[in-house]
Each structure stands twice: as structure tokens, then as C-alpha cells.
Amino acid sequence: MTTPEIPRLYRDADFNGPLSDGHAARLIRGLGPLTGRRVVDVGCGWAEFLLRALATDPTATGLGVDLDEDLLAHGRANARARGLADRVELIAADVGAWRGEPADVVVSSGATHVWGGDPVKHTANALTALRDLLRPGGRLLFGECFWRRPPTEAEAAAVPFIPPAQYRPLSGLVDLALAHGFRLLALSEAATWEWDDFENRQALGREERLARNPDSPHADGVRERADRHRHARVHGMRETLGFAYLTLVRA
């Protein structure tokens, strides 16, 4: 069986976020021994991180939850190809409304928006919900944006889809997590080159589509989206927006 194609935006990316192979391996080790553990990844996309975590221990089992059935189908095919299909379940559901049994390990990376409400409250909403998904003493890998420095007025205008108050400095993100009943075990952030690699791979999909289909009735829309995102990246996000990985334990 061939692996189902995923949208061109994601086709060239390993992870749906700024994360390299080596960094991912270190984050997985930070989750502690996974022997006999149940790992739940909420907003998992095609579940690449989850599959890599399960591959480190033959007794670990996993559940991935995402609303995008196309991405999940791609993840299921990858699980079959890697001999992991009997240890992982990928289900289509609205993560913000989904409730499951408390898990030993929970992963949530770049998915705070799925809990809805005011974007300024997304991170707090996510931490509240994620704590409930963990058993006491369970570990959470939480990936979230932060401001390396406050954006200038011009930089904020270049990224109108991110309210400046939605994110906080890295210290504020850690403090917010601790205030929601967690202890911090480890902290790292995506390097600039990881951000660039992720953004470049996404841009490649758009640009190849335009090059191959210049006369498509959708070309103008694709070009507009590509130009808008490039402008936001270069003029607003690249110097200001960071991405942190917090390994937390439920207190």
C-alpha cells in the first residue's frame, strides 16, 4: 500500500514545526523510560513525533488525536510501514472537545489554538486541559511560541494574525506552566536554523505548485498566500518569534 499524499504545504516537512531529528530524539529521551507507557499526542498531525517515540520501546503504546483525516491517514500508513500499527491508534476528533483517560505521557506541540476562545488565552486554556489528560506524576511535552523580544509596531503589523499579547517572553511561558500545576524538568528552544528549515520546506511546496501550474485558476490565490506568509516571516517573525519545548511533570 502506498503512503497517502499529504497536502503540499506539509509534504517536504518531517515535523509540523521547527524541529530537527537530533532535537526530537533528545526530547523523546526527556520523556523518561517509555516501557509500558501510554503516550497521547493531541493535535498530532501525521504523528511523526509520536511514532518516533514509540519506536524507542517495544512495549510503549500510543494514541494520536487530530481533526485532519488526510494527515492521520498518512500517519497510519507510516505506522504500518514501520511495524508500529499494532501499538498506535490515530483518531479524528476535535481535540478541544476530546476527553480521554489520563495518560502517562502527553505531547502537545504548536496546538494551543485548538482549545479555542480568545487567542490571548489559548496557552492557558491548553495547559488547563492538558493537565487533566495526565495522571499525577505524568509528563507533558509542551511546544509553544514565545517572543524573543517584543515586536515593534512595524513587525506586529507584518503579522496581523498573531495578536502581540497572545505570546509572552520565555520566562513568562515557564511561569505560566508552573502556575497551572506543573514542575519544569527540561527546557529547550528551536534554533533559528530549525525555524528556517521548517519554513523553507513549507515554502518549497507552494513555489513548486506555482511553477508547475502557472495558469491554474488557483495560482493567484496560492501566490497571494505565499507572498503574505513570506512577508510575515521576513518582516515580522524571524527576529522576534521563538518556539520553546517544555518538558513538564504534573505536580
C-alpha positions in Angstrom: 0.0 0.0 0.0 1.4 3.4 -0.9 1.6 6.2 1.6 -1.3 8.6 1.1 -0.2 12.0 -0.1 -0.5 14.9 2.3 -1.1 18.5 1.4 1.9 20.0 -0.5 2.3 22.5 2.4 3.5 19.6 4.6 4.9 17.2 2.0 8.6 18.2 2.5 8.5 18.5 6.3 9.4 15.8 8.8 7.5 17.5 11.6 4.8 20.2 11.5 7.0 22.6 13.4 10.6 23.8 13.8 12.2 20.5 15.0 15.3 18.6 13.8 15.9 14.9 14.1 18.5 15.3 16.8 16.4 17.7 18.8 13.4 15.3 18.6 15.5 12.4 19.9 16.6 14.5 22.9 13.0 15.5 23.6 11.9 11.9 23.5 14.6 10.8 25.9 13.5 13.6 28.2 10.1 11.9 28.5 11.7 9.2 30.6 11.6 5.5 30.1 8.6 4.6 28.0 8.5 1.0 29.0 4.8 0.0 29.3 3.8 3.7 29.0 0.9 5.1 27.1 1.7 8.2 25.1 -1.0 10.5 23.9 -0.3 13.2 21.2 -3.1 15.8 20.9 -3.1 17.8 17.7 -0.7 15.1 16.3 -1.0 15.9 12.6 0.6 12.9 10.8 2.0 11.8 14.2 5.7 11.7 13.3 6.9 12.6 16.8 4.5 10.0 18.4 5.7 7.3 16.0 9.4 8.1 16.8 8.7 8.0 20.5 7.0 4.5 20.2 9.9 3.2 18.1 12.2 3.7 21.1 10.5 1.0 23.2 8.6 -2.1 22.0 6.2 -2.0 25.0 5.0 1.6 24.6 1.6 2.3 23.1 0.2 5.5 21.7 -2.8 7.4 20.7 -2.8 10.4 18.4 -5.8 12.8 18.0 -6.2 15.3 15.2 -9.1 16.8 13.2 -7.4 16.3 9.8 -8.2 12.9 8.4 -5.8 13.2 5.5 -2.9 13.8 7.8 -4.0 10.9 10.0 -4.2 8.6 7.0 -0.6 9.5 6.2 0.4 8.7 9.8 -1.3 5.4 9.7 0.5 4.4 6.6 3.8 5.4 8.1 2.9 3.3 11.2 2.3 0.3 9.1 5.5 0.8 7.2 7.5 0.9 10.4 5.8 -2.0 12.1 4.0 0.2 14.7 0.4 -0.2 13.6 -0.5 -2.6 16.4 0.8 -0.2 19.0 -0.7 3.1 17.9 -4.2 4.4 17.2 -4.8 7.6 15.3 -8.3 9.0 15.6 -10.0 12.0 14.0 -11.6 14.2 16.6 -11.8 17.8 17.8 -9.0 18.0 20.3 -10.6 20.9 22.1 -13.7 18.8 22.9 -12.0 15.4 23.2 -11.7 13.7 26.5 -9.7 10.6 27.2 -8.3 8.5 30.1 -5.4 10.1 31.9 -2.1 9.1 30.2 1.4 8.5 31.4 2.8 10.9 28.8 1.1 13.7 26.8 2.5 15.6 23.8 1.1 18.9 22.6 3.2 21.0 20.2 2.0 24.1 18.4 -1.6 23.2 19.1 -2.8 25.6 21.7 -5.3 27.2 19.3 -7.4 24.0 19.2 -8.8 24.8 22.6 -10.4 27.9 21.2 -11.5 31.1 22.8 -9.6 34.4 22.8 -6.1 33.8 21.3 -4.6 35.6 24.2 -6.0 32.9 26.4 -5.0 29.9 24.2 -1.9 28.9 26.1 -3.6 29.0 29.5 -6.6 27.1 28.1 -4.3 24.4 26.7 -2.3 24.0 29.9 -5.6 23.6 31.9 -6.9 20.9 29.5 -3.5 19.1 29.2 -3.1 18.8 32.9 -6.4 16.9 33.1 -5.2 14.5 30.4 -2.2 13.5 32.6 -2.1 11.1 35.5 -0.4 12.6 38.7 3.3 12.4 38.0 2.8 12.1 34.3 5.0 14.0 31.9 3.9 16.6 29.3 6.0 17.8 26.3 4.6 21.2 25.6 5.7 23.1 22.5 4.6 26.7 22.2 5.7 30.1 20.7 7.2 32.9 22.7 8.5 36.3 22.0 12.3 36.6 21.9 11.7 40.3 22.2 8.5 42.3 21.9 7.7 43.0 18.2 8.0 46.6 17.0 4.8 48.3 15.7 6.0 47.5 12.1 6.8 43.9 12.9 3.4 43.4 14.6 1.7 44.9 11.5 3.5 42.4 9.3 2.0 39.5 11.3 -1.7 40.6 11.8 -2.8 37.0 12.5 -0.8 37.0 15.8 -2.0 39.4 18.5 1.2 40.6 20.3 -0.5 39.7 23.6 -1.0 36.1 22.5 2.5 35.1 23.4 4.9 36.1 26.2 8.6 36.0 26.9 10.1 32.6 27.6 10.3 33.3 31.3 6.6 34.2 31.2 5.8 30.9 29.4 7.6 28.9 32.0 5.9 30.8 34.9 2.5 30.2 33.3 3.1 26.5 33.1 4.2 26.3 36.7 1.1 28.3 37.7 -1.0 25.5 36.1 0.2 22.8 38.4 3.4 21.6 36.6 7.1 21.3 37.5 9.7 22.0 34.9 12.0 19.1 34.1 13.7 20.5 30.9 13.6 23.4 28.6 14.9 24.0 25.0 14.0 26.1 22.1 14.1 25.7 18.3 17.3 27.1 16.8 17.0 29.7 14.1 18.2 27.1 11.5 15.4 24.7 12.6 12.8 27.5 12.0 14.4 28.3 8.7 14.4 24.7 7.6 10.8 24.2 8.5 9.7 27.5 6.8 11.8 26.7 3.7 10.2 23.3 3.3 6.7 24.7 3.5 7.6 27.5 1.1 9.0 24.9 -1.4 5.7 23.2 -1.7 3.9 26.5 -2.6 6.6 27.6 -5.0 6.7 24.3 -6.8 3.0 24.3 -7.2 3.1 27.8 -8.8 6.0 26.8 -11.1 4.2 23.7 -12.3 0.7 25.3 -12.6 1.3 28.9 -13.6 -2.0 29.1 -15.4 -4.1 27.4 -12.8 -7.2 29.4 -11.7 -5.9 28.9 -8.2 -2.5 30.3 -8.9 -3.3 33.9 -7.9 -4.6 32.7 -4.5 -1.6 30.4 -3.9 0.8 33.3 -4.8 -1.0 35.7 -2.5 -0.8 33.3 0.4 2.8 32.5 -0.3 3.7 36.2 -0.5 1.8 37.1 2.6 3.5 34.4 4.7 6.9 35.3 3.3 6.4 38.9 4.3 5.3 37.9 7.8 8.2 35.6 8.2 10.9 38.1 7.0 9.5 41.3 8.3 7.7 40.2 11.5 8.5 36.7 12.8 12.1 35.7 12.1 13.7 38.1 14.5 11.1 38.0 17.2 9.2 34.7 17.5 10.7 31.7 19.2 9.4 28.2 19.8 10.0 26.5 23.1 9.8 22.9 24.2 8.9 22.5 27.9 9.2 19.0 29.5 6.8 19.2 32.4 5.6 16.9 35.1 2.2 17.1 36.7 2.7 18.1 40.3 
